[in-house]
Amino acid sequence: MGALRAWPFLAWAAVGAGACLTLLTVFTIGIFVLPLVIAATVTLLRWRGGRTVTAVGVISGLGLVPLYVAYLNRGGPGDVCSSAAAGQICTTEGSPWPWFAAGVALIIAGVAAFALLRSRISPRPGRPGRPRPQPGRN
């Protein structure tokens, strides 16, 4: 993925991350994130360069929030205690592994889909491209 081609993929990944954040936090901050996600989606769809295979970056973006949730639960599962000025503070954390697995799987799926679609559309240097079907011919 070249530097010039990477930023639309990353822009779509940001849309995916925002959508995931909106869904997971719908009753708290999700309602405030939703307008930003909608605006970014409309902007990318209106821009001709955003309507390419880079849109599968949404899949990878969906994996960023679960990775963050896994990071927040990195001490779990169970009670995690820390010292504070007022004494000891304990919180119950879930297992980070399901979140981590989901995040990694989504990121890999998005990158793999992008690579697969890009290889089918643009041939590698020095190799002829796949012939495109002609209208009216089988």
C-alpha positions as CSV (number, residue, x, y, z in Angstrom):
1,M,0.0,0.0,0.0
2,G,1.8,3.1,-1.2
3,A,1.8,6.3,0.8
4,L,-0.3,8.1,-1.8
5,R,-2.9,5.3,-1.7
6,A,-2.9,4.7,2.0
7,W,-4.6,7.9,3.2
8,P,-8.1,7.1,1.7
9,F,-7.9,3.7,3.3
10,L,-7.0,5.3,6.6
11,A,-9.8,7.9,6.2
12,W,-12.3,5.0,5.7
13,A,-10.8,3.2,8.7
14,A,-11.5,6.4,10.8
15,V,-15.1,6.2,9.6
16,G,-15.3,2.5,10.6
17,A,-13.8,3.3,14.0
18,G,-16.3,6.1,14.5
19,A,-19.1,3.9,13.5
20,C,-18.0,1.2,16.0
21,L,-17.6,3.8,18.7
22,T,-21.1,5.1,18.0
23,L,-22.6,1.6,18.3
24,L,-20.7,0.7,21.5
25,T,-21.5,4.0,23.2
26,V,-24.9,4.8,21.8
27,F,-26.3,5.8,25.1
28,T,-23.4,8.0,26.2
29,I,-21.1,9.7,23.7
30,G,-22.3,7.8,20.6
31,I,-25.0,10.3,19.8
32,F,-22.3,13.0,19.6
33,V,-20.0,10.9,17.5
34,L,-22.7,10.0,15.0
35,P,-22.9,13.3,13.2
36,L,-19.1,13.3,12.6
37,V,-19.3,9.7,11.2
38,I,-22.1,10.8,8.9
39,A,-20.3,13.9,7.7
40,A,-17.1,11.9,7.0
41,T,-19.0,9.2,5.2
42,V,-20.8,11.7,3.0
43,T,-17.5,13.6,2.3
44,L,-15.7,10.5,1.3
45,L,-18.6,9.3,-0.9
46,R,-18.9,12.7,-2.7
47,W,-15.1,12.7,-3.4
48,R,-14.4,10.6,-6.5
49,G,-11.2,9.2,-4.9
50,G,-13.1,8.0,-1.9
51,R,-15.3,5.7,-3.9
52,T,-12.7,3.1,-4.6
53,V,-11.5,-0.2,-3.1
54,T,-10.1,1.9,-0.2
55,A,-13.6,1.9,1.3
56,V,-12.9,-1.5,2.7
57,G,-10.9,0.4,5.2
58,V,-14.1,0.6,7.2
59,I,-13.7,-3.1,8.1
60,S,-10.2,-2.4,9.5
61,G,-11.5,0.7,11.3
62,L,-14.2,-1.4,13.1
63,G,-11.3,-3.3,14.7
64,L,-9.7,-0.3,16.3
65,V,-12.2,0.3,19.1
66,P,-12.2,-3.4,20.2
67,L,-8.4,-3.1,20.4
68,Y,-8.8,-0.1,22.7
69,V,-11.3,-1.9,24.8
70,A,-8.9,-4.8,25.1
71,Y,-6.2,-2.3,26.2
72,L,-8.5,-0.9,28.9
73,N,-9.2,-4.4,30.2
74,R,-5.5,-5.5,30.1
75,G,-5.4,-6.3,33.8
76,G,-8.5,-8.5,33.7
77,P,-10.3,-10.7,34.0
78,G,-11.3,-10.1,37.6
79,D,-10.7,-7.4,40.2
80,V,-7.8,-5.0,39.5
81,C,-6.7,-2.8,42.4
82,S,-4.4,0.3,42.4
83,S,-3.2,2.6,45.1
84,A,-4.5,6.2,45.2
85,A,-4.2,9.1,47.6
86,A,-7.5,8.2,49.2
87,G,-6.6,4.5,49.6
88,Q,-7.0,1.6,47.3
89,I,-9.3,1.7,44.3
90,C,-10.6,-1.6,42.8
91,T,-12.4,-2.2,39.6
92,T,-13.7,-5.3,37.9
93,E,-12.3,-5.8,34.4
94,G,-13.4,-8.3,31.8
95,S,-11.1,-10.5,29.8
96,P,-9.2,-8.5,27.1
97,W,-8.7,-11.5,24.8
98,P,-12.1,-11.6,23.1
99,W,-11.8,-7.9,22.3
100,F,-8.3,-8.3,21.2
101,A,-9.1,-11.2,18.9
102,A,-12.1,-9.4,17.4
103,G,-10.0,-6.3,16.8
104,V,-7.1,-8.1,15.2
105,A,-9.4,-10.2,13.0
106,L,-11.3,-7.1,11.7
107,I,-8.0,-5.3,10.9
108,I,-6.6,-8.2,9.1
109,A,-9.8,-8.8,7.2
110,G,-9.9,-5.2,6.0
111,V,-6.3,-5.1,4.9
112,A,-6.7,-8.5,3.2
113,A,-9.9,-7.4,1.4
114,F,-8.1,-4.2,0.2
115,A,-5.1,-6.2,-1.0
116,L,-7.3,-8.7,-2.8
117,L,-9.5,-6.2,-4.5
118,R,-6.6,-4.0,-5.4
119,S,-4.7,-6.9,-7.0
120,R,-7.8,-7.8,-9.1
121,I,-8.2,-4.3,-10.3
122,S,-4.7,-3.1,-11.0
123,P,-2.1,-5.6,-12.4
124,R,1.4,-5.9,-10.9
125,P,4.2,-4.2,-12.8
126,G,5.5,-6.4,-15.6
127,R,2.4,-8.6,-15.7
128,P,-0.5,-8.2,-18.0
129,G,-3.8,-7.4,-16.4
130,R,-6.8,-9.6,-16.5
131,P,-8.9,-9.1,-19.6
132,R,-12.0,-7.2,-18.9
133,P,-15.3,-8.7,-20.3
134,Q,-16.5,-6.9,-23.4
135,P,-20.2,-5.9,-23.5
136,G,-22.2,-8.4,-25.6
137,R,-19.5,-11.1,-25.6
138,N,-19.4,-14.2,-23.4
